[in-house]
């Protein structure tokens, strides 16, 4: 069971990073995290019935997506603005 979640986390990591990067160009970090969570969730739930069934896909991938979403929200809330770093140097 643990290896199933670890492999799902590895599989989900790259698409969420790519979606977060794409959405982050036009949205705030929190909105980009939410948009990437929703889009990748829909993608996973569309593909999983073809391979393992929708319920197993939901049980396996959604907790991993929620974990990555919470990490993205935490990183967005604790991010220090870059303007403060430049003021200290000059």
N, C-alpha and C positions, 0 to 999 in steps of 0.2 A: 504494500500500500504506500509506503513512504517513497519507494523508488518511482511509483507512478506519479506522485505529486512533484517529485524532483524533475522528472523528465518533462512533465507538463510545464513546470516553471521555466525550464530551459527552452522549450519549444515556443512558449509565449513571450519570452523576453525580447527577442529581436523584433517581432512585429509591433509590440507596444512601443519600443524605443523609436522605431521608424515613424509610427503614427504620431507619437508625441512630438517628434522633431518637425514633422510636416504641419501639424496643427499649431505648434508653438510659434510658427512664423507669423501667424495672423491673430492669435489669441493669447490671453494671459496664461501663465503656467498652470493655474488650477483648472481653467476651462479646457486647456489642451489635454490635461490629464483625464478629465471627464470625457472629452470627445474620443480620445484614444481608447479609453475603457469601453465605451459604448460600441465603437466601431469594431474593435477586435472581438468583443463579446458576441456581436451579431455574426461576425465571420466564423467564429468557432462554433456557435450554435447552428450555423448553416452547414458546416462541413462535418461535424461530429455524427449526425445521423447516418452518414454514408459509411463511416468506419466503425464506430463503437456504439451507436445509439445515442439519442438525444439526452436521455437521463444520465448515462455515464459521462457524456461530454460535459453536461452541466455540473455534475458532482466533481469531476476532475479538474476542469479548466477554470471555472468561475472563482473558486477560492484562490487560485494562483493569480488571476486577474485582479481580484480584490486586494491581495497583498501588494502587488505592483502599484495599483492605484493609490493605496495608502502611503507607500514609500514616495511616490511622486508628489502627493499632497504635502507630506512632511518636508520634502526637499524644497517645495515652492514656498512654504511658510517660513522656513528657517534660512532662506537664501538672503545673503547680505548684498545690498545694492553695490554695483561696481563704482558708483560715483564717490563713495567714501574712500576707496582705495586710492583713487587718483588724487584726491585732495591731500592725503597724507604724504605722497611722494613729492608733490610740488611744493 
